[in-house]
Amino acid sequence: MRIAPIAAVAALLTSATVPAGAPVVPQAADQSAADLRQEIDRLRRQLADSQAELDAAKARIKELEAKLAAAASGGARGGEIPAPPPPPVPADPSIGPGGLLASLQADYLAAFPDDPPSRSAQRLFEQHLQALRAFATRANRDYVRQVTWNGQLDPTIPVRANGRQVGFTVVFRNGAREFRVPATVSQGTFERIVANGQPTQGPIAVTAVVTPRVRVNADRPDRGAFESIPMVAPYVEFLYDLDVKSVVPAPPADATVPANPGAPAGNAPVP
Protein backbone atom coordinates (compact mmCIF):
# COMPACT_ATOMS: atom_id res chain seq x y z
CA MET A 1 0.00 0.00 0.00
CA ARG A 2 2.87 2.42 0.76
CA ILE A 3 4.83 1.76 -2.42
CA ALA A 4 2.24 3.19 -4.74
CA PRO A 5 2.42 6.76 -3.46
CA ILE A 6 6.21 6.73 -3.49
CA ALA A 7 6.23 5.50 -7.04
CA ALA A 8 3.74 8.15 -8.02
CA VAL A 9 5.87 10.88 -6.53
CA ALA A 10 8.94 9.60 -8.29
CA ALA A 11 7.12 9.50 -11.56
CA LEU A 12 5.88 13.03 -11.04
CA LEU A 13 9.43 14.36 -10.37
CA THR A 14 10.78 12.49 -13.33
CA SER A 15 8.21 13.95 -15.64
CA ALA A 16 8.58 17.55 -14.33
CA THR A 17 10.29 20.04 -16.65
CA VAL A 18 12.20 23.28 -15.92
CA PRO A 19 10.57 26.36 -17.38
CA ALA A 20 12.39 27.75 -20.41
CA GLY A 21 14.87 30.52 -19.67
CA ALA A 22 15.10 29.95 -15.90
CA PRO A 23 18.74 29.98 -14.65
CA VAL A 24 20.12 27.02 -12.91
CA VAL A 25 22.21 28.16 -9.83
CA PRO A 26 23.53 25.37 -7.71
CA GLN A 27 23.63 25.91 -3.94
CA ALA A 28 27.43 25.53 -3.93
CA ALA A 29 27.79 28.49 -6.33
CA ASP A 30 25.66 30.72 -4.05
CA GLN A 31 27.93 29.92 -1.13
CA SER A 32 31.14 30.63 -3.14
CA ALA A 33 29.93 34.12 -4.18
CA ALA A 34 29.21 35.03 -0.58
CA ASP A 35 32.70 33.96 0.44
CA LEU A 36 34.21 36.12 -2.31
CA ARG A 37 32.25 39.15 -1.17
CA GLN A 38 33.45 38.62 2.38
CA GLU A 39 37.07 38.29 1.17
CA ILE A 40 36.76 41.50 -0.86
CA ASP A 41 35.40 43.36 2.16
CA ARG A 42 38.22 42.01 4.32
CA LEU A 43 40.87 43.10 1.80
CA ARG A 44 39.32 46.55 1.54
CA ARG A 45 39.48 46.96 5.30
CA GLN A 46 43.09 45.75 5.30
CA LEU A 47 43.99 48.22 2.53
CA ALA A 48 42.41 51.09 4.48
CA ASP A 49 44.38 50.13 7.60
CA SER A 50 47.61 49.90 5.57
CA GLN A 51 46.98 53.31 4.00
CA ALA A 52 46.50 54.85 7.44
CA GLU A 53 49.77 53.30 8.63
CA LEU A 54 51.54 54.57 5.48
CA ASP A 55 50.25 58.11 6.01
CA ALA A 56 51.41 58.03 9.64
CA ALA A 57 54.84 56.78 8.56
CA LYS A 58 55.18 59.57 5.98
CA ALA A 59 54.27 62.19 8.58
CA ARG A 60 56.85 60.74 11.00
CA ILE A 61 59.53 60.81 8.29
CA LYS A 62 58.84 64.49 7.59
CA GLU A 63 59.05 65.27 11.31
CA LEU A 64 62.40 63.49 11.67
CA GLU A 65 63.77 65.19 8.55
CA ALA A 66 62.83 68.60 9.98
CA LYS A 67 64.59 67.81 13.26
CA LEU A 68 67.67 66.59 11.40
CA ALA A 69 67.81 69.77 9.31
CA ALA A 70 67.47 71.92 12.44
CA ALA A 71 70.28 70.03 14.17
CA ALA A 72 72.53 70.32 11.11
CA SER A 73 71.98 74.08 10.94
CA GLY A 74 72.73 74.64 14.62
CA GLY A 75 69.12 74.92 15.68
CA ALA A 76 68.06 77.56 13.16
CA ARG A 77 64.49 78.66 13.72
CA GLY A 78 61.78 79.65 11.33
CA GLY A 79 63.45 77.86 8.42
CA GLU A 80 66.21 80.47 8.28
CA ILE A 81 69.59 79.40 6.97
CA PRO A 82 72.27 80.51 9.46
CA ALA A 83 74.94 82.84 8.15
CA PRO A 84 78.29 81.17 7.50
CA PRO A 85 81.01 81.91 10.05
CA PRO A 86 83.32 84.78 9.13
CA PRO A 87 86.62 83.81 7.53
CA PRO A 88 89.61 83.67 9.86
CA VAL A 89 91.52 86.91 10.31
CA PRO A 90 94.85 86.79 8.43
CA ALA A 91 97.99 86.73 10.53
CA ASP A 92 98.96 90.20 9.35
CA PRO A 93 99.66 93.03 11.83
CA SER A 94 99.11 95.60 9.10
CA ILE A 95 95.33 95.08 8.99
CA GLY A 96 94.56 95.88 12.63
CA PRO A 97 94.68 94.53 16.17
CA GLY A 98 93.00 91.32 15.02
CA GLY A 99 95.78 90.71 12.52
CA LEU A 100 98.40 91.32 15.21
CA LEU A 101 96.62 88.89 17.52
CA ALA A 102 96.41 86.27 14.76
CA SER A 103 100.17 86.65 14.14
CA LEU A 104 100.93 86.09 17.83
CA GLN A 105 98.64 83.08 17.89
CA ALA A 106 100.45 81.59 14.90
CA ASP A 107 103.78 82.12 16.65
CA TYR A 108 102.43 80.47 19.77
CA LEU A 109 101.26 77.37 17.90
CA ALA A 110 104.66 77.08 16.25
CA ALA A 111 106.40 77.31 19.63
CA PHE A 112 103.88 75.23 21.63
CA PRO A 113 102.26 72.62 19.37
CA ASP A 114 101.09 70.51 22.33
CA ASP A 115 98.43 71.22 24.93
CA PRO A 116 99.72 72.84 28.13
CA PRO A 117 100.42 70.47 31.01
CA SER A 118 97.93 70.01 33.82
CA ARG A 119 98.27 72.16 36.91
CA SER A 120 98.44 68.94 38.93
CA ALA A 121 101.82 68.28 37.34
CA GLN A 122 103.26 71.22 39.26
CA ARG A 123 106.84 71.03 38.03
CA LEU A 124 105.87 70.71 34.36
CA PHE A 125 103.31 73.46 34.75
CA GLU A 126 105.85 75.88 36.23
CA GLN A 127 108.26 75.09 33.42
CA HIS A 128 105.51 75.81 30.92
CA LEU A 129 104.76 79.18 32.54
CA GLN A 130 108.44 80.05 32.38
CA ALA A 131 108.52 79.23 28.68
CA LEU A 132 105.38 81.36 28.16
CA ARG A 133 107.03 84.34 29.85
CA ALA A 134 110.01 84.04 27.49
CA PHE A 135 107.58 83.88 24.58
CA ALA A 136 105.80 87.04 25.79
CA THR A 137 109.09 88.90 26.17
CA ARG A 138 110.09 88.08 22.58
CA ALA A 139 106.66 89.04 21.23
CA ASN A 140 106.66 92.38 23.07
CA ARG A 141 110.06 93.16 21.58
CA ASP A 142 109.68 91.86 18.03
CA TYR A 143 106.21 93.21 17.25
CA VAL A 144 106.80 96.89 18.05
CA ARG A 145 106.11 98.64 14.75
CA GLN A 146 104.45 101.54 13.02
CA VAL A 147 101.11 100.66 11.50
CA THR A 148 98.25 102.35 9.68
CA TRP A 149 94.96 100.79 10.70
CA ASN A 150 91.53 101.73 9.38
CA GLY A 151 88.90 102.24 12.03
CA GLN A 152 86.08 104.51 13.11
CA LEU A 153 85.43 106.90 15.98
CA ASP A 154 83.41 105.16 18.67
CA PRO A 155 80.02 106.95 18.58
CA THR A 156 79.17 105.77 22.09
CA ILE A 157 82.08 107.61 23.75
CA PRO A 158 82.21 111.42 23.41
CA VAL A 159 85.30 113.17 22.12
CA ARG A 160 87.08 114.90 25.01
CA ALA A 161 89.04 118.14 24.62
CA ASN A 162 91.60 118.98 27.29
CA GLY A 163 93.60 122.10 26.51
CA ARG A 164 95.47 121.43 23.28
CA GLN A 165 94.87 117.69 23.45
CA VAL A 166 91.86 115.75 22.21
CA GLY A 167 90.96 112.31 23.53
CA PHE A 168 88.77 109.85 21.65
CA THR A 169 88.22 106.12 21.18
CA VAL A 170 88.73 104.27 17.92
CA VAL A 171 86.93 101.05 16.98
CA PHE A 172 88.90 98.63 14.82
CA ARG A 173 86.99 95.71 13.32
CA ASN A 174 88.75 92.52 12.27
CA GLY A 175 86.56 89.57 11.41
CA ALA A 176 83.78 89.21 13.99
CA ARG A 177 85.75 91.02 16.73
CA GLU A 178 85.83 94.69 17.64
CA PHE A 179 88.80 96.34 19.33
CA ARG A 180 88.24 99.64 21.13
CA VAL A 181 91.38 101.68 21.68
CA PRO A 182 91.63 105.06 23.48
CA ALA A 183 93.83 107.63 21.79
CA THR A 184 95.04 111.20 22.33
CA VAL A 185 96.32 113.62 19.71
CA SER A 186 96.81 117.37 19.37
CA GLN A 187 93.90 119.56 18.30
CA GLY A 188 95.65 120.27 14.99
CA THR A 189 95.96 116.56 14.28
CA PHE A 190 92.37 115.85 15.24
CA GLU A 191 91.08 118.69 13.02
CA ARG A 192 91.94 116.53 9.99
CA ILE A 193 88.92 114.34 10.71
CA VAL A 194 86.52 117.17 11.52
CA ALA A 195 84.04 118.37 8.88
CA ASN A 196 81.55 121.19 9.36
CA GLY A 197 82.48 121.38 13.02
CA GLN A 198 81.70 117.70 13.66
CA PRO A 199 84.04 114.70 13.86
CA THR A 200 83.59 112.39 10.90
CA GLN A 201 81.49 109.28 11.34
CA GLY A 202 83.15 107.61 8.37
CA PRO A 203 86.26 105.42 8.33
CA ILE A 204 89.53 106.95 9.43
CA ALA A 205 93.13 105.89 8.94
CA VAL A 206 95.11 105.84 12.18
CA THR A 207 98.88 105.86 11.89
CA ALA A 208 100.53 104.88 15.17
CA VAL A 209 103.28 102.92 16.83
CA VAL A 210 101.88 99.76 18.36
CA THR A 211 103.66 98.18 21.32
CA PRO A 212 102.40 94.76 22.40
CA ARG A 213 101.99 94.08 26.13
CA VAL A 214 101.57 90.33 25.99
CA ARG A 215 101.52 88.90 29.49
CA VAL A 216 101.17 85.56 31.26
CA ASN A 217 98.23 85.02 33.61
CA ALA A 218 98.61 81.71 35.45
CA ASP A 219 95.01 81.93 36.68
CA ARG A 220 93.41 82.12 33.24
CA PRO A 221 93.51 78.83 31.32
CA ASP A 222 90.73 79.83 28.89
CA ARG A 223 88.67 82.78 27.66
CA GLY A 224 85.85 82.33 30.15
CA ALA A 225 82.36 83.72 29.75
CA PHE A 226 83.52 87.30 29.13
CA GLU A 227 86.73 87.85 27.20
CA SER A 228 87.34 91.42 28.29
CA ILE A 229 91.02 90.90 27.53
CA PRO A 230 91.65 88.86 24.35
CA MET A 231 93.83 85.79 24.70
CA VAL A 232 96.70 84.63 22.55
CA ALA A 233 96.54 81.15 24.06
CA PRO A 234 95.87 79.46 27.40
CA TYR A 235 97.47 81.57 30.17
CA VAL A 236 98.60 84.24 27.65
CA GLU A 237 96.73 87.56 27.41
CA PHE A 238 96.87 90.06 24.55
CA LEU A 239 97.27 93.75 25.41
CA TYR A 240 99.00 96.58 23.55
CA ASP A 241 99.62 100.32 23.56
CA LEU A 242 98.90 102.53 20.58
CA ASP A 243 100.84 105.79 20.24
CA VAL A 244 98.81 107.65 17.62
CA LYS A 245 100.79 109.89 15.30
CA SER A 246 98.08 110.96 12.87
CA VAL A 247 94.43 110.48 11.97
CA VAL A 248 92.97 111.25 8.55
CA PRO A 249 89.87 110.19 6.62
CA ALA A 250 90.49 106.72 5.27
CA PRO A 251 91.06 106.51 1.50
CA PRO A 252 89.02 104.13 -0.64
CA ALA A 253 89.72 100.45 -0.11
CA ASP A 254 91.78 100.20 -3.32
CA ALA A 255 93.95 103.22 -2.50
CA THR A 256 97.12 103.43 -0.45
CA VAL A 257 97.20 105.38 2.81
CA PRO A 258 99.85 108.11 2.51
CA ALA A 259 102.55 107.90 5.12
CA ASN A 260 103.48 110.86 7.29
CA PRO A 261 106.18 113.01 5.73
CA GLY A 262 109.51 111.87 7.07
CA ALA A 263 107.96 108.99 9.01
CA PRO A 264 108.94 105.33 8.54
CA ALA A 265 106.89 103.36 6.04
CA GLY A 266 103.56 102.15 7.37
CA ASN A 267 103.49 98.78 9.17
CA ALA A 268 107.27 98.80 9.44
CA PRO A 269 109.00 97.55 12.60
CA VAL A 270 110.26 100.33 14.79
CA PRO A 271 113.96 100.00 15.70
Disulfide bonds with the S-S distance in Angstrom:
none
